[in-house]
Amino acid sequence: MKVTWPVGKEKARIGKACRQHHELILGGSVLAIDPASRSMGWAIFRKGELEDSGTYTVAGKLAEVRLQKLRELLWGWEVNVLAVEKIRGPAHNALYWSVGVTAVSVDYDAMVEVPISFWKVLAKQDPQYEKTDENDAVKIGETVVRLAREEAYLKDAAAKILGGRK
């Protein structure tokens, strides 16, 4: 199915990240995260294919307590690429903090921030999609994998064209 991605600076940024890390994304492991301090969706992709997904739910009134529990749940993950929903604009502090906790708790080689507008393109095209933290994480991961495939294709095509010149 053809995807029409949003254009502009965000496309340039995520395209560059996926092009730069396409070998890690398509040949290694990707942990996709839909961040939150109470219920965080996650999905793991290996060699570009969804392997597993779920939701981490943490209880507690204080954000600090929830974030500490979240760190304990994420600690020990080792992946090639961490794909996290890009949070911009007004949001609860705990949401920003959950992204920070994720970034310092997971051991990764590269990180790709995925704008909401990008993964929602795939969600809207999927008639089976139902809004949950887990499904959002899956779409974040699918976005990174799909863009990496597109960017790798474009990179290979350009190399063939340029390689044929004398």
Beta strands, then each sheet from edge to edge (+ up, - down):
strand 1: 29-34
strand 2: 39-46
strand 3: 49-57
strand 4: 78-86
strand 5: 107-115
sheet 1: 3+ 2- 1+ 4+ 5+
end
